[in-house]
Amino acid sequence: MKSMLFRTLLAASVAITATSTYAKVSPDQANRMGTDLTPLGAQTIGNADGTIPSWTGGITEPPAGYEQGKNHIDPFSDDKILLTITNENVGTYKKNLTEGQLALLKQYAPGFKMNVYPSRRSASYPDWIYTKLKENALNAELLENGNGVRGTIATSPFPIPTLGIEAIWNHILRFRGELAEFRAAFVTPTKEGSYTPILTEYAYYFAYSQPGATLEDIDNKIFYLRTKVLAPSKLAGTLNLIHETLDQVRSPRKAWRYESGTRRLRRTPNLAYSEDFPNSSGLRTIDQTDMYNGAPNQYEWELKGKREVYTPYNSYKLHSDKLKIENIIRPKHINQDLARYELHRVWVVEGNLRDGIEHKYHKRRLYFDEDSWQIVLSEEYDSKNTLWRVSEAHTINYYDVPVLWTTFDVTYDLKDERYFADGLDNEEGTINFHPNLNANDFSPSAARRETKR
């Protein structure tokens, strides 16, 4: 009955006009944020058996010994493994596993395992973001067909969601800092495990999350992104410039690409939806970057409720600067001895492809961490409704901001038995959240100057 109600509400949203308003919550509901709900709308209390603790503010200060700009120390390095899930004992833990995790444990047995640690609700954000979350809850509205939002700024618009599309926007617009600059590699290993790292430099300007910004100020922009390939030599110099728009149906994402062979910065209108991510060996689509991105208009999204699931979390071991890429990458799957899983509550949203729309994935299932709105797990299905790909986002709290964000993510292709792994920054240093950048650094003319460096 609950599922049918959500479907009815979502179907109704397709027919509303631009002047219609919905999705705001009452002041009484908003006042729950900071009491029985956290500032992000999660349940403050833990679960009944104590395996998920109460949220008490997350990480509120860096651990002893941390130096600004240095790699992030693991604040939970003394935690011991509580249990290890394998294909042999999976039946004992099945209720807290997703369909994708069950598939990985079965297909890659005995090598694929899940080491489960104590649950640490470490997510935390700046106080001004907590203030904006409450304001958004009171004021945010979906635009017609759910293709955009208004009455919101800085962070997730719907901390108390009732629709699947609201959860999608919570992830897309979640706070990830104001600026970010870093280097990281991605790899697409063969079945035998050989790979060539593609080292890339990233620069972000999060227009939507600038203090004091309004929707009018940002001109329909969420963020600006510039990427530049540094290695291998045959790809070095390749540059992408992206202006990520809020309503991508009204004003699609703007993207430019420069390749050293052509020596021209050209518009790339197809950098969206199910197009293959460049140099990914066809193992990831554009809209799988950051677990899910872009206009949400190709799917009908249904909010399925919450589950308690073993999720990648507090992945400081995978983030460690003591590791090299070769310590992480293995044939068919990453080195699971380095992965940390914890029991957390997640929102589950299922997307089914709309009639008349073409996409590689006919169904998607997304799992949102209740404490951050970060998608931590996803499952993609083909036209025969067969599970095809499974993705994991291994997150940490970058406590110098603070913000919870992905440090490493991986997409497993169950058909090809290969995978795409991104965020390998272990040998490159951590994210700089205070680079000397502004919006003008992300213009096409600035990108042309960057290609000549």
N, C-alpha and C positions, 0 to 999 in steps of 0.2 A: 504494500500500500504506500509506504514511504517512497519507494523507488518510482512508483507511478506518479506521485505528487511532484517529484522533482522533474520528471519528464514533461508533465503538463506545464509546469512553470517555465521550463526552458523553451518549449514549443511556443508558448504565448509570447515569449520575448522576441521571437523572430518577427512577429507581426506588429510590434509597437512602433510608434512614430518617434521622430527625433525629439518631440517635446514631451514624451512620456518620461516619468521618473519612477525609479524603484531601486531597491537594494540598500537604502539607508536603514539604519537601525534606530530604535527609540533611545532617548537619553537613559532610561532604566537599563537597557541592554548594554549600552556603551559604558555605563558606570560599573558593570561587572568586570571590566578590564582593569586589572590591578587588585582584584579581590579574588573571586572564585575562578576568574580567567586571568591569564597573564596579559601583559600589554599587547601581545601578538594574537590574543584570542584563544590560546591553548588552555587546557585544563591545568589549573595550578597544582592540584593535589596529584599524588601518584596513583598507582593502581592498587587494587584491593590486597594483593599478596605481597606488595612491597618491592616487586622486581623493577618497577618504574618509580623513581622517587618524586617528591614534590619539586616544583621549580622554585628556587630561592634566589633568583637573580642571575643565574649563570655565572660565568667567570667575570668577576668585577674588577680584578686587577691582574697584571701579568705575574707569573710565578717568579720566585726569587732567582736571580741570576740572568734574567732576560735583559737584553740590550736592544734599544730601539734600532730597527733596521736590520737586525740579525735574524737568523733562522729561528723559528718559534720552538721554544722548549716544550716538551711534552709535560703538561701539569699532572698527568695521570700515569706516569711511567712506572709507578710502583704497583699498579693494578695487576692482578693475576687473572689468568683465563678461568672463567667459571665452568665452561663446557665447550666441547668441540663437536660440531654437527658434521656428520659425514653421510654418505648414502646408506650406510649400514644402520645408523640409528635415527634416520630422518623421521621415522614414524612417531617418535617420541615428541618431536618439536614441530610437527607439521602445522599445527594451528597458528603458529607465529611465523610461518614462512610463506612467501609469495609463490605464485605459479612459476615465475621465472627462476627463483632460487631453487625450487624443487627440480627444475629442468637442468640447471647447471650442476647440481649435486649428483644427479643421475648420469648425465651425459659425460661428465668429466671425472667420474669415479675411477680410482680412489684419490686422485690428486687434488680435486677441488674440495675444500673443507671450509668451515666457518668457525673461527675462534670467537667466542662470545665473552665479553668482559662486563664488569659492572656498568650499569646505565648511569651516565653523567649528563644531566640536562644543562649543558655548558653554554648554550646559546645566550648571547646578550648583545645589546645595542646601545648607542648613545641615548641619553635622556631626551634629547630633542626629537629623536625618532619615535620614542614612546608617546610623546605628546602628539606628533603628527598621526600616529596610528589611531588614536582616539578621535581626533578631528576627522580623519578619513572615514571612520566607522559611522560618524554622524552625517557626513556630507556626500560621500562617494556615490555615484550613480553609474550604471551601465548605459552606454549609448545604444542606439537601435541595433538590433541583431547581436549585441554583445561585442561589437567590433572595436570598441573603445570605451573610455571612462571619462568622467568629469567630476569636479568637486573633490579632487584628490591630488596629493603631491608627496614627493620624498620617498614613499615606501608603499607597502601593500595597501590597497584600497579597501578591502573587505575582510577585516580580521574576524568577523563573525559571519561566515558565509552560509548561504542557503542553496546556492546553485554551483554546479561544476564550473561554469564559465568564470565565476567569481574567484574560485581557487586558482584557475589558470592565470588570471590577472594578478593575483597575489604573488605568484612565483615570478612572473615577467617583470613586475614593478617592485619587487622586494629590494630593500636597501642593501647595496654592496659597496658602500663607501661613496665618496664624492669624486675621487680620482684614483687611478690605479695604473701602475706601469711594472712590467715584469717580463722575464724570459722563461720560456718553457718549451719542451719538445713533445711531439706526438709520434707514435709509431704504429705500424700495421704489420705485426709479425706474421711470417708464413706459418703453416702448420708445424714446421720443424723448429720454429723459433727464431729464424734469422730476421733482421730488421735493419732499416736505415733511419735514424732519428731525423726528424725535420724540426730544426730549432727555429723558433719564431719569437720575435719581440712584439709585445702587446702594449698598447696605450689606450686607456679609457678616460672619457670625460662623461660623467653621469649627470647630464643636464637636469633630469627629473629630480635628482637628489641633492641639488645644490641648496645650501641653506638660504632661506628667504625667497626661493624661486616660486613662481606660480605657473599654472598651465599656460597662461597667456605669454609669459616670458620665454618659455622653452620652445615655442613654435612647433608643437606636435612632435618634439624629439624626446626620446627616452635617454639615449646616450649616443656618443660618438666613439667609434673604435677604429684604430689603425693597427694593422698587423704587418710585419715585415719579416720575411724569411731570411735567416742568417746562414743556414747550412741545410743540406749539402750544397756544394758549389754550383751544381747545375740548376738549382732553384733559387740560389741566393739573390736577393734584390727584389724578389716578387713582393708586391705590396698590395694590400687590400685596404680600402677606406669605406667605412659603413656609417651611415646616418640612420639610426634605428628610430622609426616613427611609432607614435602611439596608436593612431588609427591607420593601420596599413592597408585597409580597403579603400579609404578615401585618399590617402597619400602613401603609396607603397614605399617600403624601405629603399633608400638611395645607396647605391654601391658602385665603387670604382675599383678597377684592378690594373696593376702595372706588372708587366713581365719583361725581364731584361731582354728577351729576344725581340720584342716589338718596340721597346723603348717608348711606349705611349701609355698614358693613363686613360683607360676607357671605361665607360659606363657598363655595368654588368647587371641588366635588369632581371636575370633569371636566378640570382643568388637568394633563393627562398624555397620554402616548402620542401618538396621531395627531391630537389636537385642534390646530386652527390657532393659532399663536402670535398673541396679540392685536395688532391693527393691522399685521399682516404682509402684507396683501393676499392671504392664502392661499398665500404663497410659502415658508413654513416651518412645520413642525409643532413642537409643544411639545418632543418628545423629540429634536429636532435642535439645541436650544439647547446650547451648549458642545460641539457636534459630535455628541454622544450623551449622554443622561442618562435617569435613571429606572430603573424595574424592568426587568431584561433578560429577563423571562419570556416575551415574545411571540415570540421567535425561537430557532431552534436555531443556535448559534454554532460555527463551525468555524475552528480555527487553521490557516491555510494556509501558514505559514512566513514567512520574511523575503525582502525584495526590496531592491534599491538603486533609489531613486526620487528624482527631482527634486521636492523639497518646499519649501513656503514656510518660510523660516527667517531668523532675525536681521533681522526686518522693521522695523528702526529708521527707515528712510526713510518707511514708511507711518505710523509712530508720531510723526513729527516735529511739533513745535509750530510749525514754519514753514509748515505746510500748513493750508489751509481745506478744508471738505467739498467745495467746488466743484472743488478741484484733484484730488480722488480719484474722484469719481463721473462716469461717462460713460454714454452709451446702451449698453445690453446687457451691458456689463462694466466693471469698474473701470479706472482708468488704469494699464495694465500697465507703464508706464515706472517706476512707483513700487514695483512688486513685486520681491522678491528670492527667487530659488530656489537651492537648494544640493542636491548629491547626498548623501543620507543613507540609512542602512538603516532600514527600517520593518517592523514586524510587520503581516501582513495577516490580517484576520479577516472571514469572510463569514457573514452571518446570513440564514437563510431562515425565512419566516413559518411558525409552527406550524399544523398542521391545526386548523380551527375557529376561528382567530383572525382578526379583521378589523383591517386597517391599510392606510393608503394605500400603504405600501411593502411589496412582497412579497419583496424581497431588498435587502440593504444590504451594502456592502463598506467596511470601515473600515481606515485605515492609521495605525498607532501609531508615533510616533517612538521609537526604541529607547532614547534617552538621557533621556526624560522621561515616557513613557507618555501623552503628549498625543496625541489623535487630530489629525492634521494634514491629512488628506484623507478624503473620504467620497463614496460613490456610492449613490444610491437608485434602485430599479427599480420599475416599475409591475407590474400583474397579468399583463401580457403579456411580462414579462421584458425590457422596453425601458428603457434608461437614461433617467431622467427628470430627476434633479437631481444636481448636483455641488457639493460644498462644500470650501472651503479655510480653514484656520486659519493666519493669519499671526502668528507667535510672536516674542517677544523674551525675553531673560533680564533680568528686573527685578533687576539685580545688587545693589540695596540690601537685598534679603532674604537670599540670592538665591533666585530661583525662575523657571523657564521657564513662561510662560503666554501665552495669546492676547492680542494687542493689537488685532486686527481680524479679523473673519471674514465670509465671503460665501457665500451659497448661490445657485447659478445654476439657473434653471428652463429646461431646453432646449426644452420645449414652448411656453411662453409667451414665451420670449426676454426674460425679465425677471430681476431678481435682488434678493435681500435682503442688505443690508450692515449690519453691526453693529460697535460698538466705536469709532465715530468720536469720539475724545476729543481730537483735535488742538487744538481751541480751548478745551478745558475743563480742562487740566492733567492730570497723571498720577495713577496710583493711590496713595492714602494707605494704606499697610499697617499703620499704627499709629493708627487713629482711637480716640477715647474711647468705646468700645462694649462692652457685655457681653450675655450671653444674655437678660437681662431686657428689653433694648431691643427685642426681637423677639417680645414677647407680643402677643396681640390688643388688650389694653388700651393698650399702648404705641403700637400702630399707630393706634388711635382718637385718641390724643392727637396723633400726627403729622399726622393729617388736618385738625386744627384750626389748624395752624401756617400 
